Amino acid sequence: MICYDRLWKTLIDRYMNRIELRDKIGISNATLAKLGKNEPVNLKIIESICQGLHCGIEDVVEIIP
């Protein structure tokens, strides 16, 4: 299972909310909703998040067996 809890923690650590993330990296509301529901998103989106937040993929997504 894909889990984006690390992304939400990273946002909290950076005093940023989901809407600010959306605006900063230019993702749609639908993509933001998918992230909120732990649904798969394109790897390009994950890359954009990592670049926008200057962090690694391990700070964004976790795979839970």
Stockholm file with secondary structure:
# STOCKHOLM 1.0

chainA/1-65         MICYDRLWKTLIDRYMNRIELRDKIGISNATLAKLGKNEPVNLKIIESICQGLHCGIEDVVEIIP
#=GR chainA/1-65 SS CEECHHHHHHHHHTTCCHHHHHHHHTCCHHHHHHHHTTCCCCHHHHHHHHHHHTCCGGGTCEECC
#=GC SS_cons        CEECHHHHHHHHHTTCCHHHHHHHHTCCHHHHHHHHTTCCCCHHHHHHHHHHHTCCGGGTCEECC
//
